Amino acid sequence: MSKYIIDAMTGDTLETMEKTLKESICFPLVREIEFKYGLKVYKMSVSQSDTTSHSFYLCYPNGIPCGSVFAKKHKEWDIHKGTHVEHWEYQYKSPYYKKARGSSDSDRQTISSKKISTLMGTIQRQKVIQDVTEVYKNYKTIIRSAKETMVDSFGRSNKYENVSMETIHALVAHALGENPNSYGLSLDLSLCKILLDKFNKADSIRAEKMKESDRFFNNPFYAIGIDRNKQVLIGKFKLVGETMIVVEDFSRELSLDHKVDLIAILTMMKVANEGKGELQLGIFPNENRYDPNLDVIYGSTYYREETDFQWAFIPCQ
């Protein structure tokens, strides 16, 4: 177990990562960030350049990605030496922060300084590293989107129909005990029956939507996210109304093999999704879909950032 690297890392991988980290120019900055904010390294990107250090990707204690640390070499004119002098400049990049100005989105997300103390001061002053409770708002949105995916799968439940004003006029007259014929209108009873059947079906679908979504989300369910590194973010939650309740906080894992209560459903998901394109971990399809047979909701993503996850939501047994 390492003070600076996620607990899921073990064996040779952990040993290699820790050795590389402690030999890196960035280690003092990672150490300061861990001390002040509790962030840990979950991924390392090896530099192929002499002017850029290795990059270390950091997450909150619960595994939610937070940012990355690296360093770049810069040349500055030294007036006293009369020549250009190279120095390392520390960088911190956050997906949750943007400066007002910058040459690109990546540049606006990055703050830098020659001194670690100055960089740490900027991080604190500008709240570049947010409290994890703020970041959780993004995951509440993802869970609500999963609920919409499930609800939409039951079909249309609104009562909007393309009915002419003459038909509505005739229905209003009939409802108020008047004869539509006196207004030069006719009441099509077969159309009324069709509309009644459609409205009754819409009510039935709406009731089914509420019943099933309450069953799924008002009780504990797993939220399982897979990032582009094939690392897993897993936690247990409930969604009651607009309130997301954390039953068991997220943790970052390298596999799901140790989740005994998920073995059966994951096996069935693997069999059900065989032949459906590329599957993350050989199980999870990248699509927005509710599978009523397995009672699983899938959520897709485009892997652009470390914060992008492909999701599966599974009721706890």
C-alpha positions as CSV (number, residue, x, y, z in Angstrom):
1,M,0.0,0.0,0.0
2,S,1.3,3.5,-0.9
3,K,0.5,6.9,0.6
4,Y,0.5,8.5,-2.8
5,I,-1.1,5.8,-5.1
6,I,-4.6,4.3,-5.1
7,D,-5.0,1.2,-3.0
8,A,-6.2,-0.8,-6.0
9,M,-2.6,-0.8,-7.4
10,T,-0.6,-3.7,-6.1
11,G,2.5,-5.8,-6.9
12,D,4.9,-4.9,-9.7
13,T,2.6,-2.2,-11.1
14,L,2.5,-0.4,-7.8
15,E,6.3,-0.8,-7.3
16,T,7.1,0.6,-10.7
17,M,4.7,3.5,-10.4
18,E,5.9,4.5,-7.0
19,K,9.5,4.3,-8.0
20,T,8.8,6.5,-11.1
21,L,6.8,9.0,-9.0
22,K,9.5,9.4,-6.3
23,E,12.2,9.9,-8.9
24,S,10.1,12.5,-10.8
25,I,10.5,16.3,-10.7
26,C,6.8,16.3,-9.9
27,F,7.0,14.3,-6.7
28,P,7.2,17.3,-4.4
29,L,4.1,18.7,-6.0
30,V,2.2,15.4,-5.7
31,R,3.3,15.1,-2.1
32,E,2.0,18.6,-1.3
33,I,-1.4,18.0,-3.0
34,E,-1.8,14.6,-1.2
35,F,-1.0,16.3,2.1
36,K,-3.5,19.2,1.6
37,Y,-6.3,17.6,-0.4
38,G,-5.8,13.8,0.0
39,L,-5.6,13.2,-3.8
40,K,-3.8,10.0,-5.0
41,V,-2.2,8.9,-8.2
42,Y,-4.3,6.4,-10.3
43,K,-2.5,6.6,-13.6
44,M,1.0,7.5,-15.0
45,S,1.7,8.7,-18.5
46,V,5.4,8.2,-19.5
47,S,6.9,11.2,-21.3
48,Q,8.7,10.7,-24.6
49,S,10.2,14.2,-24.5
50,D,13.2,15.7,-22.7
51,T,11.2,18.9,-22.2
52,T,8.2,17.4,-20.5
53,S,8.1,15.2,-17.4
54,H,5.9,12.1,-16.9
55,S,2.3,13.0,-16.1
56,F,0.6,11.8,-13.0
57,Y,-3.2,11.6,-12.9
58,L,-4.9,12.3,-9.5
59,C,-8.2,11.3,-8.0
60,Y,-10.1,12.0,-4.9
61,P,-9.9,9.4,-2.1
62,N,-13.1,7.8,-3.5
63,G,-11.5,7.5,-7.0
64,I,-13.3,10.3,-8.8
65,P,-10.8,11.8,-11.2
66,C,-9.6,15.3,-10.2
67,G,-6.7,16.5,-12.3
68,S,-3.1,15.8,-13.5
69,V,0.4,17.0,-12.6
70,F,3.3,17.4,-14.9
71,A,6.2,19.7,-15.6
72,K,7.7,21.5,-18.6
73,K,11.1,22.9,-19.4
74,H,11.2,26.6,-20.3
75,K,14.0,28.8,-21.4
76,E,14.3,32.3,-20.1
77,W,16.8,35.0,-20.8
78,D,19.0,35.6,-17.7
79,I,20.2,39.2,-17.8
80,H,22.9,38.5,-15.3
81,K,24.4,35.5,-17.2
82,G,23.7,37.0,-20.6
83,T,22.3,33.7,-21.9
84,H,19.1,31.6,-21.9
85,V,18.6,29.5,-18.8
86,E,16.4,26.4,-18.6
87,H,14.1,25.7,-15.7
88,W,11.2,23.4,-14.9
89,E,7.7,24.8,-14.6
90,Y,5.2,22.9,-12.6
91,Q,1.7,22.3,-14.1
92,Y,-1.6,21.3,-12.7
93,K,-4.5,20.6,-15.1
94,S,-8.1,20.3,-13.9
95,P,-11.2,19.3,-15.9
96,Y,-13.3,21.3,-13.5
97,Y,-11.5,24.6,-13.9
98,K,-11.0,27.1,-16.7
99,K,-9.1,30.4,-16.8
100,A,-10.6,33.3,-18.6
101,R,-7.9,33.3,-21.2
102,G,-5.8,30.6,-22.9
103,S,-4.8,29.4,-26.3
104,S,-7.0,26.3,-26.1
105,D,-9.3,24.4,-23.7
106,S,-6.4,22.5,-22.4
107,D,-4.4,25.6,-21.8
108,R,-7.3,27.3,-20.0
109,Q,-7.6,24.2,-17.7
110,T,-3.9,24.4,-16.7
111,I,-2.2,26.6,-14.2
112,S,1.6,26.7,-13.9
113,S,4.5,28.2,-11.8
114,K,8.2,27.8,-11.3
115,K,7.6,27.5,-7.6
116,I,5.4,24.8,-6.0
117,S,4.4,27.2,-3.2
118,T,3.1,29.7,-5.7
119,L,1.2,27.0,-7.6
120,M,-0.3,25.6,-4.4
121,G,-1.4,29.2,-3.4
122,T,-3.1,29.6,-6.8
123,I,-4.8,26.3,-6.5
124,Q,-6.2,27.2,-3.1
125,R,-7.1,30.8,-4.0
126,Q,-8.9,30.0,-7.2
127,K,-10.4,26.8,-5.9
128,V,-8.9,24.8,-8.7
129,I,-9.3,21.6,-6.7
130,Q,-13.0,21.6,-5.8
131,D,-14.5,19.9,-2.8
132,V,-15.6,16.4,-3.9
133,T,-19.2,17.3,-2.9
134,E,-19.3,19.8,-5.7
135,V,-18.0,17.3,-8.2
136,Y,-20.7,14.8,-7.1
137,K,-23.3,17.1,-8.8
138,N,-22.0,15.7,-12.2
139,Y,-22.7,12.2,-11.1
140,K,-26.2,13.1,-9.9
141,T,-26.9,14.3,-13.4
142,I,-25.6,11.0,-14.9
143,I,-27.8,9.0,-12.6
144,R,-30.8,11.1,-13.5
145,S,-30.0,10.6,-17.1
146,A,-30.0,6.8,-16.5
147,K,-33.4,7.1,-14.9
148,E,-34.7,8.9,-18.1
149,T,-33.2,6.1,-20.2
150,M,-35.2,3.5,-18.3
151,V,-38.4,5.5,-18.2
152,D,-38.3,6.2,-21.9
153,S,-37.9,2.5,-22.7
154,F,-41.5,1.9,-21.6
155,G,-42.9,4.0,-24.5
156,R,-44.9,7.1,-24.9
157,S,-47.1,8.2,-22.0
158,N,-48.3,11.7,-23.0
159,K,-51.8,12.4,-24.2
160,Y,-51.0,14.8,-27.1
161,E,-53.1,13.7,-30.1
162,N,-53.7,15.5,-33.4
163,V,-57.5,16.1,-33.0
164,S,-59.3,18.8,-35.0
165,M,-61.0,21.7,-33.3
166,E,-64.3,20.6,-34.7
167,T,-64.0,17.2,-32.9
168,I,-63.1,19.0,-29.7
169,H,-66.1,21.3,-30.1
170,A,-68.4,18.3,-30.6
171,L,-66.9,16.5,-27.6
172,V,-67.4,19.7,-25.4
173,A,-71.0,20.1,-26.6
174,H,-71.7,16.4,-25.8
175,A,-70.0,16.6,-22.4
176,L,-72.2,19.6,-21.5
177,G,-75.4,17.8,-22.5
178,E,-75.9,19.6,-25.8
179,N,-76.5,18.1,-29.2
180,P,-73.5,18.6,-31.5
181,N,-75.8,18.5,-34.5
182,S,-77.3,21.8,-33.4
183,Y,-73.9,23.4,-34.1
184,G,-73.6,21.6,-37.4
185,L,-71.1,19.1,-35.9
186,S,-71.1,15.4,-35.8
187,L,-69.5,13.2,-33.1
188,D,-67.5,10.3,-34.4
189,L,-67.9,7.7,-31.7
190,S,-65.3,5.3,-33.2
191,L,-62.8,8.1,-33.0
192,C,-63.8,8.7,-29.4
193,K,-63.2,5.0,-28.6
194,I,-59.8,5.2,-30.3
195,L,-58.8,8.2,-28.3
196,L,-60.1,6.7,-25.1
197,D,-58.0,3.6,-25.6
198,K,-54.9,5.6,-26.4
199,F,-55.4,7.8,-23.3
200,N,-56.0,4.7,-21.1
201,K,-52.9,3.1,-22.5
202,A,-50.9,6.3,-21.8
203,D,-52.1,6.3,-18.2
204,S,-51.1,2.6,-17.8
205,I,-47.6,3.3,-19.3
206,R,-47.2,6.3,-17.0
207,A,-48.1,4.2,-13.9
208,E,-45.7,1.5,-15.0
209,K,-42.9,4.0,-15.5
210,M,-43.4,5.4,-12.0
211,K,-43.7,2.0,-10.4
212,E,-40.6,0.5,-12.1
213,S,-38.4,3.6,-11.7
214,D,-39.3,3.9,-8.0
215,R,-38.5,0.2,-7.6
216,F,-35.1,0.6,-9.2
217,F,-33.9,4.0,-7.9
218,N,-35.6,4.3,-4.5
219,N,-33.7,1.2,-3.4
220,P,-29.9,0.7,-3.4
221,F,-28.3,0.2,-6.8
222,Y,-24.8,-0.1,-8.1
223,A,-23.4,2.6,-10.3
224,I,-20.4,1.1,-12.2
225,G,-18.3,3.4,-14.5
226,I,-15.5,2.3,-16.7
227,D,-13.0,4.9,-17.9
228,R,-10.7,4.9,-21.0
229,N,-8.0,3.3,-18.9
230,K,-10.3,0.3,-18.2
231,Q,-10.3,1.2,-14.5
232,V,-13.6,0.9,-12.6
233,L,-15.5,3.4,-10.5
234,I,-18.1,1.6,-8.4
235,G,-20.5,2.7,-5.6
236,K,-24.0,2.2,-4.2
237,F,-26.7,4.9,-4.3
238,K,-30.4,5.7,-4.0
239,L,-32.3,8.4,-5.9
240,V,-35.3,9.6,-3.9
241,G,-37.0,12.4,-5.7
242,E,-34.3,14.9,-6.5
243,T,-32.0,13.7,-3.7
244,M,-29.1,11.4,-4.4
245,I,-28.3,9.3,-1.3
246,V,-24.8,7.8,-1.1
247,V,-25.2,4.3,0.3
248,E,-21.6,3.2,-0.3
249,D,-19.2,5.8,-1.7
250,F,-17.3,5.3,-4.9
251,S,-14.1,3.4,-5.0
252,R,-11.6,3.0,-7.8
253,E,-10.9,-0.6,-8.8
254,L,-8.9,-2.4,-11.4
255,S,-11.5,-5.2,-11.9
256,L,-14.8,-6.4,-10.5
257,D,-13.6,-9.9,-9.7
258,H,-13.8,-9.4,-6.0
259,K,-17.5,-8.3,-6.1
260,V,-19.1,-11.6,-5.2
261,D,-22.6,-10.3,-5.2
262,L,-22.2,-9.2,-8.8
263,I,-20.7,-12.3,-10.3
264,A,-24.0,-13.8,-11.4
265,I,-25.4,-10.7,-13.1
266,L,-22.0,-9.8,-14.7
267,T,-21.9,-13.3,-16.2
268,M,-25.4,-12.9,-17.6
269,M,-24.5,-9.5,-19.0
270,K,-21.4,-10.9,-20.7
271,V,-23.5,-13.6,-22.4
272,A,-26.3,-11.3,-23.4
273,N,-23.9,-8.7,-24.9
274,E,-21.7,-11.1,-26.9
275,G,-21.4,-10.0,-30.5
276,K,-22.5,-6.4,-29.9
277,G,-19.3,-4.6,-30.8
278,E,-16.5,-3.7,-28.5
279,L,-17.4,-4.4,-24.8
280,Q,-15.5,-2.7,-21.9
281,L,-14.1,-5.4,-19.7
282,G,-15.7,-7.9,-22.1
283,I,-19.1,-7.1,-20.5
284,F,-20.3,-3.5,-20.9
285,P,-21.7,-2.2,-24.3
286,N,-21.2,1.5,-25.0
287,E,-24.8,2.4,-25.5
288,N,-27.8,4.1,-23.8
289,R,-30.3,1.3,-23.2
290,Y,-32.4,-0.4,-20.5
291,D,-32.3,-4.2,-20.6
292,P,-35.6,-5.3,-19.0
293,N,-34.5,-9.0,-19.1
294,L,-31.5,-8.3,-16.9
295,D,-32.8,-5.2,-15.2
296,V,-29.7,-3.2,-16.2
297,I,-29.3,0.4,-17.5
298,Y,-26.4,1.2,-19.8
299,G,-25.0,4.7,-20.3
300,S,-22.7,5.5,-23.2
301,T,-19.9,8.0,-23.6
302,Y,-17.3,9.4,-26.0
303,Y,-13.9,9.0,-24.3
304,R,-12.4,12.5,-24.5
305,E,-11.4,13.2,-20.9
306,E,-10.4,11.3,-17.9
307,T,-13.8,12.2,-16.4
308,D,-15.6,10.3,-19.1
309,F,-17.1,7.0,-18.1
310,Q,-19.2,4.3,-19.7
311,W,-21.9,3.3,-17.1
312,A,-24.0,0.4,-16.0
313,F,-26.6,0.7,-13.2
314,I,-27.6,-2.6,-11.5
315,P,-30.1,-3.0,-8.6
316,C,-28.4,-4.4,-5.4
317,Q,-29.5,-8.0,-4.6
